[in-house]
Amino acid sequence: MENKKIIEEILKKNPEMNKENLVFRLDGRIEYECEHDVGHPVYSPDGDYLHGCCTDRCCENYNLVFPKDFED
């Protein structure tokens, strides 16, 4: 799947996110680096969204993008 389409969907679901804070992993995951410098998965091609969270749980309001979101 094209990264541009995935990025558009992430930003549509999370308009407060800064595109510059998206981190692209070699395994296909896209993470959002929060103000605590922690990468929070917002897209994973295999549906694995586990990560270590910040102490203030800042990522609880992030809307994840799932691969099935792009199926017809």
Backbone as a ProteinNet text record, in pm:
[ID]
protein_1_A
[PRIMARY]
MENKKIIEEILKKNPEMNKENLVFRLDGRIEYECEHDVGHPVYSPDGDYLHGCCTDRCCENYNLVFPKDFED
[TERTIARY]
83.9	0	88.1	42.4	117.5	119.7	240.6	255.6	176	167.1	96.3	-49.5	-113.6	-252.5	-266.9	-173.6	-176.1	-157	-62.5	-36.9	-161	-225.2	-348	-454.2	-468.7	-569.5	-531.9	-404.5	-358.9	-390.4	-355.9	-376	-524.5	-603.5	-748	-810	-764.7	-817.9	-757.4	-639.8	-567.4	-518.2	-607.4	-567.6	-470	-458.5	-365.9	-220.6	-200.2	-65	13.1	141.9	233.8	295.6	279.9	332.4	482	553.8	698.5	734	637.5	662.8	630.6	595.7	572.4	705.7	723	846.6	812.2	887.1	862.2	963.2	914.4	998.3	1016.2	1128.4	1157.1	1054.9	989.5	891	754	741.9	616.5	533.4	571.5	496.4	521.9	421	436.7	404.3	495.4	478.1	470.2	403.1	397.8	485.3	586.4	676.3	615.8	577.4	509.7	610.6	558.3	644	740.9	722.6	812.8	919	925.4	1018.2	994	868	829.3	753.5	788.5	718	595.1	477.1	350.7	298.9	281.9	232.7	94.8	82	-47.9	-90.9	3.3	-28.1	69.7	16.6	98.9	39.2	117.9	61	12	65.6	22.1	-70.7	-110.7	-204.5	-143.4	-9.5	58	80.3	5.7	13.1	69	138	193.8	314.5	327.5	441.7	451.7	564.5	580.2	520.8	437	369.2	439.6	403.5	453.9	383.3	442	382.1	248.2	226.5	98.6	-3.6	28.1	-62.5	-113.8	-24.9	-63.2	-120.1	-92.8	-136.9	-277.5	-343.9	-476.2	-576.3	-555.5	-650.4	-610.5	-499.8	-460.3	-555.7	-596.3	-681.4	-593.3	-593.2	-509.1	-568.5	-481.1	-522.6	-488.7	-587	-569.4	-564.2	-489.6	-483.2	-622	-716.2	-850.9	-925.7	-878.1	-940.8	-932.5	-842.4	-819.5	-879.9	-948.5	-1011.3	-1142.3	-1172.6	-1301.4	-1413
-118.8	0	124.8	224.9	348.9	430.1	468.9	546	676.1	739.9	867.5	851.4	744.1	718.2	690.3	615.8	584.7	712.3	796.3	922.5	1011.2	1020.6	1100.3	1051.7	920.5	863.7	889.6	876.4	903.9	1047.8	1142.1	1283.7	1321.7	1252.7	1278	1235.7	1120.9	1071.4	1144.3	1205.6	1272.5	1409.6	1505.2	1634.1	1714.2	1680.6	1752.6	1705.1	1596.2	1542.6	1625.4	1636.7	1702.8	1595.9	1610.2	1512.7	1488.5	1590.5	1579.2	1482.3	1449.2	1359.9	1214	1185	1046.5	979.5	859.5	782.5	654.7	626.4	509.8	401.3	285.4	172.2	78.5	7.5	-83.8	-196.2	-232.9	-340.8	-294.7	-166.9	-114.9	-36.7	-41.3	35.7	184.4	263.8	409.1	447.8	522.5	564.8	716.4	763.6	906.5	933.4	1017.5	1051.9	1167.3	1138.4	1237.6	1334.2	1425.6	1526.2	1464.7	1336	1266.9	1187	1203.5	1130.8	979.8	940.7	800.4	777.9	671.4	637.5	553.3	605.3	535.7	487.2	355.9	305.3	361.6	412.1	457.6	376.2	302.5	211.2	94.5	-25.8	-145.8	-240.8	-284.6	-371.6	-505.7	-549.3	-677.2	-662.1	-539.4	-516.8	-519.9	-514.4	-515.3	-371.8	-329.4	-191.6	-181.9	-285.5	-283.3	-191.3	-118.7	-30.5	8.6	62.5	117.7	257.2	286.4	414.9	513.3	638.9	743.1	732.4	792.6	788.5	860.8	960	1032	977.2	864.5	796.7	890.9	972.3	1073.4	1013.7	887	828.3	770	775.9	714.6	772.2	894	956.8	946.2	875.3	858.8	761.1	793.7	705.6	624.8	493.6	405.9	385.4	359.6	327.7	181.1	103.2	-40.1	-73.3	-177.6	-216.3	-238.8	-293.7	-319.6	-190.5	-76.4	52.2	81.8	13.4	42.1	-63.3	-161.3	-265.3	-215.6	-258.6	-219.8	-309.9
0	0	0	-65.4	-81.5	49	91.7	216.3	213.4	98.8	89.7	132.1	87.8	121.9	272.2	327.3	470.2	551.8	512.2	582.7	579.9	464.8	453.3	551.7	562.3	652.6	799.1	834.2	970.8	1008.2	919.5	949.4	948.1	868.1	867.1	1000.6	1053.1	1180.3	1300.5	1281.8	1390.3	1343.7	1321.8	1265	1351.4	1480.4	1567.7	1551.4	1479.8	1461.2	1360.5	1386.8	1295.3	1205.4	1075.7	979.7	999.6	1043.3	1064	1176.7	1263.8	1376.7	1344.7	1219.4	1180.1	1151.6	1206.5	1191.5	1116	1009.5	925.6	958.9	1002.4	1040.2	921.2	919.7	809.4	796.5	907.1	901.3	852.9	813.3	759.6	858.6	988.2	1087.2	1069.6	1104	1111.3	1254.1	1314.9	1453.1	1459.2	1563.5	1589.6	1710.9	1691.8	1801.9	1880.7	2005.4	2088.6	2151.5	2232.1	2296.9	2396.7	2430.8	2522.9	2447.4	2315.7	2228.3	2227.9	2243.9	2237.9	2107.7	2036.3	1913.2	1942.6	1908.5	1929.7	1794.7	1776	1647.5	1613.5	1492.1	1443.1	1320.2	1261.9	1151.7	1157.7	1139.8	1135.5	1033.3	935	831.5	886.5	999.9	1055.9	1176.3	1207.7	1317.2	1455.1	1466.1	1596.5	1641.4	1743.1	1790.7	1931.3	1979	2113.1	2118.6	2229.7	2249	2395.1	2432.3	2566.3	2566.8	2663.7	2665.6	2757.5	2743.6	2832.4	2967.1	3066.2	3199.5	3204.9	3118.5	3122.8	3022.7	2957.6	2864.3	2755.6	2702.3	2603.6	2475.6	2448.2	2321.5	2327.4	2442.2	2452.5	2354.1	2309.9	2218.3	2071.7	2041.3	1902.4	1835.5	1715.3	1636	1543	1560.3	1480.4	1342.1	1247.1	1110.3	1087.9	1048.8	1029.8	880.1	844	702	641.2	719.6	665.9	632.4	681.2	648.1	498.3	428	286.7	195.2	253.9	173.1	116.7	-2.2	-64	-19
[MASK]
++++++++++++++++++++++++++++++++++++++++++++++++++++++++++++++++++++++++

